[in-house]
């Protein structure tokens, strides 16, 4: 019985030790992306807003920019959200226009189907 208890206790100890060793900090997949547009050493005045989400419905249109919900034609700082599409938001300050992409670096390409693939 003592020998069995010794094995049980040592097994519990090893499981606890294993869980401590394998415990790693996981990155939160829902956390907003860090802006790669701002280089180290740039001042806050040169900050480029990051478009995080877009919602377009029959009754509402808004974007989430830098964690703030901005309705279409509403102000974001000293800019106004003037246009929303499925993939971008357009901010305007006077004559200056800034286009924020939901997926920067990803371009949409049209795929042309040949007549042969359409008939099959």
Backbone atoms as SQL, in Angstrom:
CREATE TABLE atoms (id INTEGER PRIMARY KEY, chain TEXT, resi INTEGER, resn TEXT, atom TEXT, x REAL, y REAL, z REAL);
INSERT INTO atoms VALUES
  (1, 'A', 1, 'UNK', 'N', 0.825, -1.195, 0.000),
  (2, 'A', 1, 'UNK', 'CA', 0.000, 0.000, 0.000),
  (3, 'A', 1, 'UNK', 'C', 0.865, 1.254, 0.000),
  (4, 'A', 2, 'UNK', 'N', 1.932, 1.223, 0.788),
  (5, 'A', 2, 'UNK', 'CA', 2.835, 2.369, 0.851),
  (6, 'A', 2, 'UNK', 'C', 3.503, 2.592, -0.504),
  (7, 'A', 3, 'UNK', 'N', 3.826, 1.481, -1.153),
  (8, 'A', 3, 'UNK', 'CA', 4.471, 1.579, -2.462),
  (9, 'A', 3, 'UNK', 'C', 3.503, 2.191, -3.489),
  (10, 'A', 4, 'UNK', 'N', 2.231, 1.804, -3.436),
  (11, 'A', 4, 'UNK', 'CA', 1.222, 2.354, -4.333),
  (12, 'A', 4, 'UNK', 'C', 1.045, 3.853, -4.089),
  (13, 'A', 5, 'UNK', 'N', 0.993, 4.252, -2.823),
  (14, 'A', 5, 'UNK', 'CA', 0.864, 5.675, -2.482),
  (15, 'A', 5, 'UNK', 'C', 2.062, 6.463, -2.997),
  (16, 'A', 6, 'UNK', 'N', 3.247, 5.866, -2.906),
  (17, 'A', 6, 'UNK', 'CA', 4.462, 6.529, -3.370),
  (18, 'A', 6, 'UNK', 'C', 4.368, 6.787, -4.876),
  (19, 'A', 7, 'UNK', 'N', 3.875, 5.803, -5.629),
  (20, 'A', 7, 'UNK', 'CA', 3.724, 5.967, -7.075),
  (21, 'A', 7, 'UNK', 'C', 2.653, 7.006, -7.414),
  (22, 'A', 8, 'UNK', 'N', 1.561, 7.006, -6.671),
  (23, 'A', 8, 'UNK', 'CA', 0.485, 7.971, -6.918),
  (24, 'A', 8, 'UNK', 'C', 0.975, 9.390, -6.655),
  (25, 'A', 9, 'UNK', 'N', 1.662, 9.582, -5.531),
  (26, 'A', 9, 'UNK', 'CA', 2.170, 10.911, -5.175),
  (27, 'A', 9, 'UNK', 'C', 3.206, 11.374, -6.193),
  (28, 'A', 10, 'UNK', 'N', 4.104, 10.483, -6.599),
  (29, 'A', 10, 'UNK', 'CA', 5.122, 10.880, -7.575),
  (30, 'A', 10, 'UNK', 'C', 4.485, 11.172, -8.936),
  (31, 'A', 11, 'UNK', 'N', 3.439, 10.455, -9.306),
  (32, 'A', 11, 'UNK', 'CA', 2.735, 10.729, -10.567),
  (33, 'A', 11, 'UNK', 'C', 2.066, 12.096, -10.536),
  (34, 'A', 12, 'UNK', 'N', 1.419, 12.414, -9.435),
  (35, 'A', 12, 'UNK', 'CA', 0.779, 13.725, -9.285),
  (36, 'A', 12, 'UNK', 'C', 1.827, 14.830, -9.339),
  (37, 'A', 13, 'UNK', 'N', 2.948, 14.621, -8.672),
  (38, 'A', 13, 'UNK', 'CA', 4.036, 15.597, -8.669),
  (39, 'A', 13, 'UNK', 'C', 4.552, 15.821, -10.092),
  (40, 'A', 14, 'UNK', 'N', 4.755, 14.750, -10.853),
  (41, 'A', 14, 'UNK', 'CA', 5.254, 14.872, -12.223),
  (42, 'A', 14, 'UNK', 'C', 4.242, 15.574, -13.135),
  (43, 'A', 15, 'UNK', 'N', 2.955, 15.286, -12.959),
  (44, 'A', 15, 'UNK', 'CA', 1.937, 15.969, -13.766),
  (45, 'A', 15, 'UNK', 'C', 1.914, 17.462, -13.463),
  (46, 'A', 16, 'UNK', 'N', 2.027, 17.810, -12.184),
  (47, 'A', 16, 'UNK', 'CA', 2.043, 19.224, -11.810),
  (48, 'A', 16, 'UNK', 'C', 3.277, 19.914, -12.372),
  (49, 'A', 17, 'UNK', 'N', 4.409, 19.251, -12.293),
  (50, 'A', 17, 'UNK', 'CA', 5.655, 19.809, -12.806),
  (51, 'A', 17, 'UNK', 'C', 5.581, 19.982, -14.324),
  (52, 'A', 18, 'UNK', 'N', 5.007, 19.015, -15.016),
  (53, 'A', 18, 'UNK', 'CA', 4.865, 19.089, -16.471),
  (54, 'A', 18, 'UNK', 'C', 3.975, 20.253, -16.878),
  (55, 'A', 19, 'UNK', 'N', 2.889, 20.467, -16.154),
  (56, 'A', 19, 'UNK', 'CA', 1.996, 21.571, -16.501),
  (57, 'A', 19, 'UNK', 'C', 2.670, 22.914, -16.285),
  (58, 'A', 20, 'UNK', 'N', 3.534, 23.028, -15.290),
  (59, 'A', 20, 'UNK', 'CA', 4.260, 24.275, -15.070),
  (60, 'A', 20, 'UNK', 'C', 5.271, 24.528, -16.178),
  (61, 'A', 21, 'UNK', 'N', 5.937, 23.477, -16.613),
  (62, 'A', 21, 'UNK', 'CA', 6.949, 23.620, -17.654),
  (63, 'A', 21, 'UNK', 'C', 6.305, 23.969, -18.988),
  (64, 'A', 22, 'UNK', 'N', 5.185, 23.342, -19.313),
  (65, 'A', 22, 'UNK', 'CA', 4.557, 23.568, -20.609),
  (66, 'A', 22, 'UNK', 'C', 3.668, 24.806, -20.637),
  (67, 'A', 23, 'UNK', 'N', 3.445, 25.444, -19.496),
  (68, 'A', 23, 'UNK', 'CA', 2.596, 26.634, -19.467),
  (69, 'A', 23, 'UNK', 'C', 3.313, 27.776, -20.174),
  (70, 'A', 24, 'UNK', 'N', 2.748, 28.213, -21.284),
  (71, 'A', 24, 'UNK', 'CA', 3.299, 29.316, -22.044),
  (72, 'A', 24, 'UNK', 'C', 2.234, 30.384, -22.166),
  (73, 'A', 25, 'UNK', 'N', 2.699, 31.584, -22.395),
  (74, 'A', 25, 'UNK', 'CA', 1.752, 32.663, -22.612),
  (75, 'A', 25, 'UNK', 'C', 1.336, 32.642, -24.078),
  (76, 'A', 26, 'UNK', 'N', 0.036, 32.488, -24.320),
  (77, 'A', 26, 'UNK', 'CA', -0.475, 32.463, -25.681),
  (78, 'A', 26, 'UNK', 'C', -0.911, 33.864, -26.080),
  (79, 'A', 27, 'UNK', 'N', -0.706, 34.201, -27.340),
  (80, 'A', 27, 'UNK', 'CA', -1.154, 35.491, -27.846),
  (81, 'A', 27, 'UNK', 'C', -2.662, 35.445, -28.047),
  (82, 'A', 28, 'UNK', 'N', -3.325, 36.521, -27.676),
  (83, 'A', 28, 'UNK', 'CA', -4.770, 36.623, -27.818),
  (84, 'A', 28, 'UNK', 'C', -5.117, 36.869, -29.287),
  (85, 'A', 29, 'UNK', 'N', -5.804, 35.941, -29.955),
  (86, 'A', 29, 'UNK', 'CA', -6.108, 36.137, -31.375),
  (87, 'A', 29, 'UNK', 'C', -7.115, 37.252, -31.633),
  (88, 'A', 30, 'UNK', 'N', -7.841, 37.687, -30.599),
  (89, 'A', 30, 'UNK', 'CA', -8.818, 38.753, -30.787),
  (90, 'A', 30, 'UNK', 'C', -8.237, 40.128, -30.505),
  (91, 'A', 31, 'UNK', 'N', -6.990, 40.177, -30.079),
  (92, 'A', 31, 'UNK', 'CA', -6.355, 41.461, -29.788),
  (93, 'A', 31, 'UNK', 'C', -6.072, 42.208, -31.094),
  (94, 'A', 32, 'UNK', 'N', -6.354, 43.516, -31.142),
  (95, 'A', 32, 'UNK', 'CA', -6.103, 44.272, -32.374),
  (96, 'A', 32, 'UNK', 'C', -4.634, 44.225, -32.765),
  (97, 'A', 33, 'UNK', 'N', -4.406, 44.214, -34.063),
  (98, 'A', 33, 'UNK', 'CA', -3.038, 44.164, -34.573),
  (99, 'A', 33, 'UNK', 'C', -2.298, 45.448, -34.236),
  (100, 'A', 34, 'UNK', 'N', -1.003, 45.320, -34.005),
  (101, 'A', 34, 'UNK', 'CA', -0.165, 46.482, -33.754),
  (102, 'A', 34, 'UNK', 'C', 0.143, 47.109, -35.101),
  (103, 'A', 35, 'UNK', 'N', 0.045, 48.408, -35.157),
  (104, 'A', 35, 'UNK', 'CA', 0.303, 49.097, -36.415),
  (105, 'A', 35, 'UNK', 'C', 1.759, 48.954, -36.807),
  (106, 'A', 36, 'UNK', 'N', 1.987, 48.428, -38.008),
  (107, 'A', 36, 'UNK', 'CA', 3.352, 48.334, -38.520),
  (108, 'A', 36, 'UNK', 'C', 3.694, 49.575, -39.320),
  (109, 'A', 37, 'UNK', 'N', 2.715, 50.469, -39.450),
  (110, 'A', 37, 'UNK', 'CA', 2.946, 51.696, -40.211),
  (111, 'A', 37, 'UNK', 'C', 3.794, 52.693, -39.437),
  (112, 'A', 38, 'UNK', 'N', 3.803, 52.590, -38.114),
  (113, 'A', 38, 'UNK', 'CA', 4.537, 53.540, -37.304),
  (114, 'A', 38, 'UNK', 'C', 5.899, 52.961, -36.956),
  (115, 'A', 39, 'UNK', 'N', 6.945, 53.603, -37.401),
  (116, 'A', 39, 'UNK', 'CA', 8.303, 53.161, -37.139),
  (117, 'A', 39, 'UNK', 'C', 8.743, 53.635, -35.755),
  (118, 'A', 40, 'UNK', 'N', 9.725, 52.932, -35.198),
  (119, 'A', 40, 'UNK', 'CA', 10.256, 53.315, -33.893),
  (120, 'A', 40, 'UNK', 'C', 10.844, 54.712, -33.995),
  (121, 'A', 41, 'UNK', 'N', 10.550, 55.542, -33.028),
  (122, 'A', 41, 'UNK', 'CA', 11.089, 56.892, -33.001),
  (123, 'A', 41, 'UNK', 'C', 10.163, 57.927, -33.606),
  (124, 'A', 42, 'UNK', 'N', 9.099, 57.513, -34.289),
  (125, 'A', 42, 'UNK', 'CA', 8.163, 58.475, -34.842),
  (126, 'A', 42, 'UNK', 'C', 7.333, 59.064, -33.717),
  (127, 'A', 43, 'UNK', 'N', 6.975, 60.300, -33.869),
  (128, 'A', 43, 'UNK', 'CA', 6.194, 60.957, -32.825),
  (129, 'A', 43, 'UNK', 'C', 4.729, 60.553, -32.936),
  (130, 'A', 44, 'UNK', 'N', 3.968, 60.866, -31.917),
  (131, 'A', 44, 'UNK', 'CA', 2.544, 60.551, -31.892),
  (132, 'A', 44, 'UNK', 'C', 1.801, 61.336, -32.971),
  (133, 'A', 45, 'UNK', 'N', 2.340, 62.478, -33.385),
  (134, 'A', 45, 'UNK', 'CA', 1.702, 63.280, -34.418),
  (135, 'A', 45, 'UNK', 'C', 1.688, 62.566, -35.767),
  (136, 'A', 46, 'UNK', 'N', 2.605, 61.650, -35.987),
  (137, 'A', 46, 'UNK', 'CA', 2.713, 60.945, -37.255),
  (138, 'A', 46, 'UNK', 'C', 2.001, 59.593, -37.217),
  (139, 'A', 47, 'UNK', 'N', 1.175, 59.363, -36.227),
  (140, 'A', 47, 'UNK', 'CA', 0.477, 58.082, -36.073),
  (141, 'A', 47, 'UNK', 'C', -0.502, 57.864, -37.222),
  (142, 'A', 48, 'UNK', 'N', -0.456, 56.684, -37.808),
  (143, 'A', 48, 'UNK', 'CA', -1.389, 56.301, -38.869),
  (144, 'A', 48, 'UNK', 'C', -2.483, 55.447, -38.235),
  (145, 'A', 49, 'UNK', 'N', -3.745, 55.852, -38.351),
  (146, 'A', 49, 'UNK', 'CA', -4.829, 55.068, -37.762),
  (147, 'A', 49, 'UNK', 'C', -4.908, 53.672, -38.376),
  (148, 'A', 50, 'UNK', 'N', -5.360, 52.711, -37.571),
  (149, 'A', 50, 'UNK', 'CA', -5.484, 51.326, -38.027),
  (150, 'A', 50, 'UNK', 'C', -6.962, 50.956, -38.080),
  (151, 'A', 51, 'UNK', 'N', -7.401, 50.518, -39.258),
  (152, 'A', 51, 'UNK', 'CA', -8.772, 50.047, -39.443),
  (153, 'A', 51, 'UNK', 'C', -8.847, 48.608, -38.952),
  (154, 'A', 52, 'UNK', 'N', -9.724, 48.357, -37.980),
  (155, 'A', 52, 'UNK', 'CA', -9.794, 47.040, -37.364),
  (156, 'A', 52, 'UNK', 'C', -11.029, 46.250, -37.773),
  (157, 'A', 53, 'UNK', 'N', -12.132, 46.938, -38.067),
  (158, 'A', 53, 'UNK', 'CA', -13.362, 46.233, -38.404),
  (159, 'A', 53, 'UNK', 'C', -14.302, 47.171, -39.148),
  (160, 'A', 54, 'UNK', 'N', -15.197, 46.583, -39.939),
  (161, 'A', 54, 'UNK', 'CA', -16.212, 47.348, -40.672),
  (162, 'A', 54, 'UNK', 'C', -17.545, 46.627, -40.514),
  (163, 'A', 55, 'UNK', 'N', -18.611, 47.389, -40.253),
  (164, 'A', 55, 'UNK', 'CA', -19.959, 46.823, -40.206),
  (165, 'A', 55, 'UNK', 'C', -20.835, 47.628, -41.152),
  (166, 'A', 56, 'UNK', 'N', -21.403, 46.949, -42.127),
  (167, 'A', 56, 'UNK', 'CA', -22.317, 47.587, -43.071),
  (168, 'A', 56, 'UNK', 'C', -23.610, 46.778, -43.058),
  (169, 'A', 57, 'UNK', 'N', -24.699, 47.429, -42.658),
  (170, 'A', 57, 'UNK', 'CA', -26.015, 46.788, -42.650),
  (171, 'A', 57, 'UNK', 'C', -27.016, 47.785, -43.231),
  (172, 'A', 58, 'UNK', 'N', -28.249, 47.369, -43.467),
  (173, 'A', 58, 'UNK', 'CA', -29.240, 48.311, -44.002),
  (174, 'A', 58, 'UNK', 'C', -29.513, 49.491, -43.067),
  (175, 'A', 59, 'UNK', 'N', -29.306, 49.306, -41.780),
  (176, 'A', 59, 'UNK', 'CA', -29.624, 50.372, -40.826),
  (177, 'A', 59, 'UNK', 'C', -28.407, 51.081, -40.252),
  (178, 'A', 60, 'UNK', 'N', -27.236, 50.451, -40.315),
  (179, 'A', 60, 'UNK', 'CA', -26.046, 51.059, -39.706),
  (180, 'A', 60, 'UNK', 'C', -24.830, 50.858, -40.591),
  (181, 'A', 61, 'UNK', 'N', -23.921, 51.830, -40.516),
  (182, 'A', 61, 'UNK', 'CA', -22.628, 51.718, -41.178),
  (183, 'A', 61, 'UNK', 'C', -21.606, 52.353, -40.248),
  (184, 'A', 62, 'UNK', 'N', -20.643, 51.539, -39.805),
  (185, 'A', 62, 'UNK', 'CA', -19.583, 52.096, -38.983),
  (186, 'A', 62, 'UNK', 'C', -18.317, 51.281, -39.109),
  (187, 'A', 63, 'UNK', 'N', -17.227, 51.895, -38.656),
  (188, 'A', 63, 'UNK', 'CA', -15.916, 51.246, -38.676),
  (189, 'A', 63, 'UNK', 'C', -15.319, 51.333, -37.284),
  (190, 'A', 64, 'UNK', 'N', -14.452, 50.384, -36.971),
  (191, 'A', 64, 'UNK', 'CA', -13.685, 50.445, -35.732),
  (192, 'A', 64, 'UNK', 'C', -12.266, 50.831, -36.135),
  (193, 'A', 65, 'UNK', 'N', -11.862, 52.034, -35.705),
  (194, 'A', 65, 'UNK', 'CA', -10.548, 52.576, -36.041),
  (195, 'A', 65, 'UNK', 'C', -9.821, 52.846, -34.732),
  (196, 'A', 66, 'UNK', 'N', -8.655, 52.256, -34.577),
  (197, 'A', 66, 'UNK', 'CA', -7.866, 52.388, -33.341),
  (198, 'A', 66, 'UNK', 'C', -8.700, 52.085, -32.100),
  (199, 'A', 67, 'UNK', 'N', -9.595, 51.103, -32.201),
  (200, 'A', 67, 'UNK', 'CA', -10.397, 50.692, -31.055),
  (201, 'A', 67, 'UNK', 'C', -11.616, 51.556, -30.800),
  (202, 'A', 68, 'UNK', 'N', -11.864, 52.564, -31.636),
  (203, 'A', 68, 'UNK', 'CA', -13.011, 53.456, -31.453),
  (204, 'A', 68, 'UNK', 'C', -14.032, 53.211, -32.559),
  (205, 'A', 69, 'UNK', 'N', -15.306, 53.155, -32.175),
  (206, 'A', 69, 'UNK', 'CA', -16.383, 52.977, -33.142),
  (207, 'A', 69, 'UNK', 'C', -16.704, 54.324, -33.770),
  (208, 'A', 70, 'UNK', 'N', -16.650, 54.375, -35.108),
  (209, 'A', 70, 'UNK', 'CA', -16.888, 55.622, -35.837),
  (210, 'A', 70, 'UNK', 'C', -17.984, 55.371, -36.865),
  (211, 'A', 71, 'UNK', 'N', -19.091, 56.096, -36.735),
  (212, 'A', 71, 'UNK', 'CA', -20.190, 55.973, -37.701),
  (213, 'A', 71, 'UNK', 'C', -19.834, 56.723, -38.984),
  (214, 'A', 72, 'UNK', 'N', -20.451, 56.308, -40.081),
  (215, 'A', 72, 'UNK', 'CA', -20.263, 56.985, -41.359),
  (216, 'A', 72, 'UNK', 'C', -20.689, 58.442, -41.218),
  (217, 'A', 73, 'UNK', 'N', -19.887, 59.362, -41.710),
  (218, 'A', 73, 'UNK', 'CA', -20.072, 60.815, -41.665),
  (219, 'A', 73, 'UNK', 'C', -19.856, 61.389, -40.265),
  (220, 'A', 74, 'UNK', 'N', -19.267, 60.616, -39.355),
  (221, 'A', 74, 'UNK', 'CA', -18.951, 61.114, -38.013),
  (222, 'A', 74, 'UNK', 'C', -17.463, 61.445, -37.947),
  (223, 'A', 75, 'UNK', 'N', -17.086, 62.184, -36.900),
  (224, 'A', 75, 'UNK', 'CA', -15.694, 62.597, -36.746),
  (225, 'A', 75, 'UNK', 'C', -14.866, 61.529, -36.055),
  (226, 'A', 76, 'UNK', 'N', -13.637, 61.409, -36.513),
  (227, 'A', 76, 'UNK', 'CA', -12.610, 60.604, -35.862),
  (228, 'A', 76, 'UNK', 'C', -11.432, 61.546, -35.669),
  (229, 'A', 77, 'UNK', 'N', -11.294, 62.064, -34.453),
  (230, 'A', 77, 'UNK', 'CA', -10.283, 63.093, -34.211),
  (231, 'A', 77, 'UNK', 'C', -10.644, 64.332, -35.007),
  (232, 'A', 78, 'UNK', 'N', -9.722, 64.792, -35.857),
  (233, 'A', 78, 'UNK', 'CA', -10.003, 65.960, -36.692),
  (234, 'A', 78, 'UNK', 'C', -10.357, 65.564, -38.129),
  (235, 'A', 79, 'UNK', 'N', -10.653, 64.286, -38.342),
  (236, 'A', 79, 'UNK', 'CA', -11.036, 63.784, -39.656),
  (237, 'A', 79, 'UNK', 'C', -12.487, 63.314, -39.625),
  (238, 'A', 80, 'UNK', 'N', -13.077, 63.172, -40.808),
  (239, 'A', 80, 'UNK', 'CA', -14.458, 62.693, -40.926),
  (240, 'A', 80, 'UNK', 'C', -14.456, 61.416, -41.760),
  (241, 'A', 81, 'UNK', 'N', -15.190, 60.419, -41.299),
  (242, 'A', 81, 'UNK', 'CA', -15.338, 59.172, -42.048),
  (243, 'A', 81, 'UNK', 'C', -16.348, 59.427, -43.166),
  (244, 'A', 82, 'UNK', 'N', -15.854, 59.538, -44.414),
  (245, 'A', 82, 'UNK', 'CA', -16.718, 59.936, -45.527),
  (246, 'A', 82, 'UNK', 'C', -17.186, 58.774, -46.396),
  (247, 'A', 83, 'UNK', 'N', -16.497, 57.621, -46.333),
  (248, 'A', 83, 'UNK', 'CA', -16.879, 56.501, -47.193),
  (249, 'A', 83, 'UNK', 'C', -16.491, 55.190, -46.526),
  (250, 'A', 84, 'UNK', 'N', -17.353, 54.184, -46.688),
  (251, 'A', 84, 'UNK', 'CA', -17.078, 52.838, -46.183),
  (252, 'A', 84, 'UNK', 'C', -17.377, 51.824, -47.274),
  (253, 'A', 85, 'UNK', 'N', -16.508, 50.856, -47.417),
  (254, 'A', 85, 'UNK', 'CA', -16.782, 49.719, -48.292),
  (255, 'A', 85, 'UNK', 'C', -16.473, 48.461, -47.496),
  (256, 'A', 86, 'UNK', 'N', -16.559, 47.316, -48.130),
  (257, 'A', 86, 'UNK', 'CA', -16.312, 46.054, -47.429),
  (258, 'A', 86, 'UNK', 'C', -14.869, 45.915, -46.975),
  (259, 'A', 87, 'UNK', 'N', -13.950, 46.619, -47.627),
  (260, 'A', 87, 'UNK', 'CA', -12.527, 46.428, -47.327),
  (261, 'A', 87, 'UNK', 'C', -11.782, 47.690, -46.940),
  (262, 'A', 88, 'UNK', 'N', -12.435, 48.861, -46.980),
  (263, 'A', 88, 'UNK', 'CA', -11.707, 50.082, -46.652),
  (264, 'A', 88, 'UNK', 'C', -12.615, 51.161, -46.096),
  (265, 'A', 89, 'UNK', 'N', -11.969, 52.105, -45.410),
  (266, 'A', 89, 'UNK', 'CA', -12.644, 53.283, -44.880),
  (267, 'A', 89, 'UNK', 'C', -11.868, 54.500, -45.361),
  (268, 'A', 90, 'UNK', 'N', -12.594, 55.560, -45.694),
  (269, 'A', 90, 'UNK', 'CA', -11.953, 56.772, -46.192),
  (270, 'A', 90, 'UNK', 'C', -12.202, 57.896, -45.196),
  (271, 'A', 91, 'UNK', 'N', -11.100, 58.464, -44.696),
  (272, 'A', 91, 'UNK', 'CA', -11.154, 59.601, -43.784),
  (273, 'A', 91, 'UNK', 'C', -10.761, 60.853, -44.553),
  (274, 'A', 92, 'UNK', 'N', -11.404, 61.986, -44.218),
  (275, 'A', 92, 'UNK', 'CA', -11.101, 63.233, -44.912),
  (276, 'A', 92, 'UNK', 'C', -10.890, 64.348, -43.902),
  (277, 'A', 93, 'UNK', 'N', -9.829, 65.136, -44.130),
  (278, 'A', 93, 'UNK', 'CA', -9.528, 66.323, -43.323),
  (279, 'A', 93, 'UNK', 'C', -9.266, 67.446, -44.317),
  (280, 'A', 94, 'UNK', 'N', -10.236, 68.340, -44.475),
  (281, 'A', 94, 'UNK', 'CA', -10.100, 69.397, -45.478),
  (282, 'A', 94, 'UNK', 'C', -10.020, 68.773, -46.857),
  (283, 'A', 95, 'UNK', 'N', -8.906, 69.030, -47.563),
  (284, 'A', 95, 'UNK', 'CA', -8.706, 68.420, -48.885),
  (285, 'A', 95, 'UNK', 'C', -7.916, 67.121, -48.802),
  (286, 'A', 96, 'UNK', 'N', -7.381, 66.835, -47.640),
  (287, 'A', 96, 'UNK', 'CA', -6.564, 65.626, -47.453),
  (288, 'A', 96, 'UNK', 'C', -7.465, 64.407, -47.261),
  (289, 'A', 97, 'UNK', 'N', -7.203, 63.362, -48.042),
  (290, 'A', 97, 'UNK', 'CA', -7.977, 62.120, -47.971),
  (291, 'A', 97, 'UNK', 'C', -7.039, 60.992, -47.558),
  (292, 'A', 98, 'UNK', 'N', -7.479, 60.192, -46.599),
  (293, 'A', 98, 'UNK', 'CA', -6.684, 59.056, -46.126),
  (294, 'A', 98, 'UNK', 'C', -7.519, 57.784, -46.254),
  (295, 'A', 99, 'UNK', 'N', -6.994, 56.799, -46.989),
  (296, 'A', 99, 'UNK', 'CA', -7.688, 55.526, -47.192),
  (297, 'A', 99, 'UNK', 'C', -7.077, 54.487, -46.259),
  (298, 'A', 100, 'UNK', 'N', -7.915, 53.904, -45.413),
  (299, 'A', 100, 'UNK', 'CA', -7.473, 52.855, -44.492),
  (300, 'A', 100, 'UNK', 'C', -7.977, 51.518, -45.022),
  (301, 'A', 101, 'UNK', 'N', -7.084, 50.585, -45.205),
  (302, 'A', 101, 'UNK', 'CA', -7.441, 49.255, -45.709),
  (303, 'A', 101, 'UNK', 'C', -7.658, 48.311, -44.532),
  (304, 'A', 102, 'UNK', 'N', -8.675, 47.472, -44.631),
  (305, 'A', 102, 'UNK', 'CA', -8.931, 46.477, -43.596),
  (306, 'A', 102, 'UNK', 'C', -7.842, 45.414, -43.601),
  (307, 'A', 103, 'UNK', 'N', -7.381, 45.057, -44.789),
  (308, 'A', 103, 'UNK', 'CA', -6.300, 44.081, -44.935),
  (309, 'A', 103, 'UNK', 'C', -5.190, 44.713, -45.766),
  (310, 'A', 104, 'UNK', 'N', -4.337, 45.542, -45.152),
  (311, 'A', 104, 'UNK', 'CA', -3.277, 46.180, -45.934),
  (312, 'A', 104, 'UNK', 'C', -2.341, 45.134, -46.519),
  (313, 'A', 105, 'UNK', 'N', -1.919, 45.361, -47.740),
  (314, 'A', 105, 'UNK', 'CA', -1.006, 44.432, -48.387),
  (315, 'A', 105, 'UNK', 'C', -1.699, 43.299, -49.113),
  (316, 'A', 106, 'UNK', 'N', -3.026, 43.225, -49.016),
  (317, 'A', 106, 'UNK', 'CA', -3.773, 42.179, -49.714),
  (318, 'A', 106, 'UNK', 'C', -4.585, 42.849, -50.811),
  (319, 'A', 107, 'UNK', 'N', -4.321, 42.461, -52.033),
  (320, 'A', 107, 'UNK', 'CA', -5.040, 43.028, -53.172),
  (321, 'A', 107, 'UNK', 'C', -6.002, 41.988, -53.736),
  (322, 'A', 108, 'UNK', 'N', -7.174, 42.430, -54.117),
  (323, 'A', 108, 'UNK', 'CA', -8.189, 41.551, -54.686),
  (324, 'A', 108, 'UNK', 'C', -7.921, 41.399, -56.179),
  (325, 'A', 109, 'UNK', 'N', -7.906, 40.167, -56.652),
  (326, 'A', 109, 'UNK', 'CA', -7.684, 39.898, -58.068),
  (327, 'A', 109, 'UNK', 'C', -8.896, 39.184, -58.645),
  (328, 'A', 110, 'UNK', 'N', -9.279, 39.586, -59.839),
  (329, 'A', 110, 'UNK', 'CA', -10.382, 38.923, -60.524),
  (330, 'A', 110, 'UNK', 'C', -9.862, 37.672, -61.211),
  (331, 'A', 111, 'UNK', 'N', -10.621, 36.610, -61.134),
  (332, 'A', 111, 'UNK', 'CA', -10.246, 35.356, -61.786),
  (333, 'A', 111, 'UNK', 'C', -11.109, 35.212, -63.028),
  (334, 'A', 112, 'UNK', 'N', -10.461, 35.129, -64.161),
  (335, 'A', 112, 'UNK', 'CA', -11.186, 34.967, -65.418),
  (336, 'A', 112, 'UNK', 'C', -11.279, 33.482, -65.737),
  (337, 'A', 113, 'UNK', 'N', -12.478, 33.049, -66.003),
  (338, 'A', 113, 'UNK', 'CA', -12.683, 31.640, -66.351),
  (339, 'A', 113, 'UNK', 'C', -12.677, 31.507, -67.865),
  (340, 'A', 114, 'UNK', 'N', -12.011, 30.500, -68.329),
  (341, 'A', 114, 'UNK', 'CA', -11.985, 30.254, -69.773),
  (342, 'A', 114, 'UNK', 'C', -13.299, 29.612, -70.198),
  (343, 'A', 115, 'UNK', 'N', -13.590, 29.678, -71.490),
  (344, 'A', 115, 'UNK', 'CA', -14.821, 29.082, -72.025),
  (345, 'A', 115, 'UNK', 'C', -14.847, 27.582, -71.776),
  (346, 'A', 116, 'UNK', 'N', -13.686, 26.964, -71.776),
  (347, 'A', 116, 'UNK', 'CA', -13.590, 25.523, -71.547),
  (348, 'A', 116, 'UNK', 'C', -14.047, 25.159, -70.132),
  (349, 'A', 117, 'UNK', 'N', -13.632, 25.940, -69.132),
  (350, 'A', 117, 'UNK', 'CA', -14.009, 25.628, -67.750),
  (351, 'A', 117, 'UNK', 'C', -15.466, 25.963, -67.472),
  (352, 'A', 118, 'UNK', 'N', -16.035, 26.908, -68.210),
  (353, 'A', 118, 'UNK', 'CA', -17.442, 27.267, -68.016),
  (354, 'A', 118, 'UNK', 'C', -18.349, 26.156, -68.542),
  (355, 'A', 119, 'UNK', 'N', -17.959, 25.551, -69.666),
  (356, 'A', 119, 'UNK', 'CA', -18.775, 24.492, -70.273),
  (357, 'A', 119, 'UNK', 'C', -18.730, 23.188, -69.495),
  (358, 'A', 120, 'UNK', 'N', -17.736, 22.993, -68.650),
  (359, 'A', 120, 'UNK', 'CA', -17.607, 21.729, -67.901),
  (360, 'A', 120, 'UNK', 'C', -18.334, 21.778, -66.635);
